[in-house]
Amino acid sequence: MSISSMASAAIGRRPDYPPLSRSPKNLSEVSLAAGGSTAPNNQVTSALNVIVTYIPTEILTLYVAVLAALGNPGPATKVTPGMVIAFWAFLAFTPLTVWLLYAVKLVSGEKPLPVSPAKWPVWEMIAGTIAYAVWAFAMPNNPFASKGWYSSAIAGVVVLVVSTLIGLVSPLFQKQLST
């Protein structure tokens, strides 16, 4: 899914938006709020939908494109300052992108712009940023790949563990957003 799914999940925590008109209480409801199936087959399907919701695919796609433009493809790519800057810039851009998509959804629904931090989708902004960091860290030719301590195998395991944990703990952070 994507950052737009994260924004949809945040919209689903507002009392003035369907499908629930209240905060989601479990994985099935989080999946539904994020735009998943209206009738998840089971808890496993719901959990997988929620896990996928917190993968910031739009940001990762742009990041990979920038890395490709900045570096030579191959296993021994030299890390350039531009690659490091790109990693940190996209890290900073991720929560802003979640907020912007959330704000666009609200404004298009004729709701007020969420200017106050109390009205921001903080959980989705944090979860998306964490997910971007671990996924970017696991990408080939990332700025950390040339470090002696880096292991692509461990990075792959970290991606799976963190993505799963973010999805599974998401119901704990489903407090209603103020309107």
JOJORA-V603998 format. One record per backbone hydrogen bond with DSSP energy under -0.5 kcal/mol. CO is the residue of the C=O (numbers start at 1). NH is the residue of the N-H. If there is no record, write none. Layout:
BEGIN
co-><CO;CO>
nh-><NH;NH>
END
This chain:
BEGIN
co-><2;3;4;5;6;7;8;10;11;13;14;17;26;27;28;29;30;31;32;37;42;43;44;45;46;47;48;49;50;51;52;54;55;56;57;58;59;60;61;62;63;64;65;66;67;74;80;80;81;82;83;84;85;86;87;88;89;90;91;92;93;94;95;96;97;98;99;100;101;102;103;104;105;106;106;107;113;116;117;118;120;121;122;123;124;125;126;127;128;129;130;131;132;133;134;135;136;139;142;144;147;151;152;153;154;155;156;157;158;159;160;161;162;163;164;165;166;169;169;170;171;173;177>
nh-><6;7;8;9;10;11;12;13;14;177;17;21;30;31;32;33;34;36;35;40;46;47;48;49;50;51;52;53;54;54;55;56;57;60;61;62;63;64;65;66;67;68;69;70;71;77;83;84;85;86;87;88;89;90;91;92;93;94;95;96;97;98;99;100;101;102;103;104;105;106;107;108;109;109;111;110;115;119;120;178;122;125;126;127;128;129;130;131;132;133;134;135;136;137;138;139;139;142;145;147;150;155;156;157;158;159;160;161;162;163;164;165;166;167;168;169;170;172;173;173;174;175;15>
END
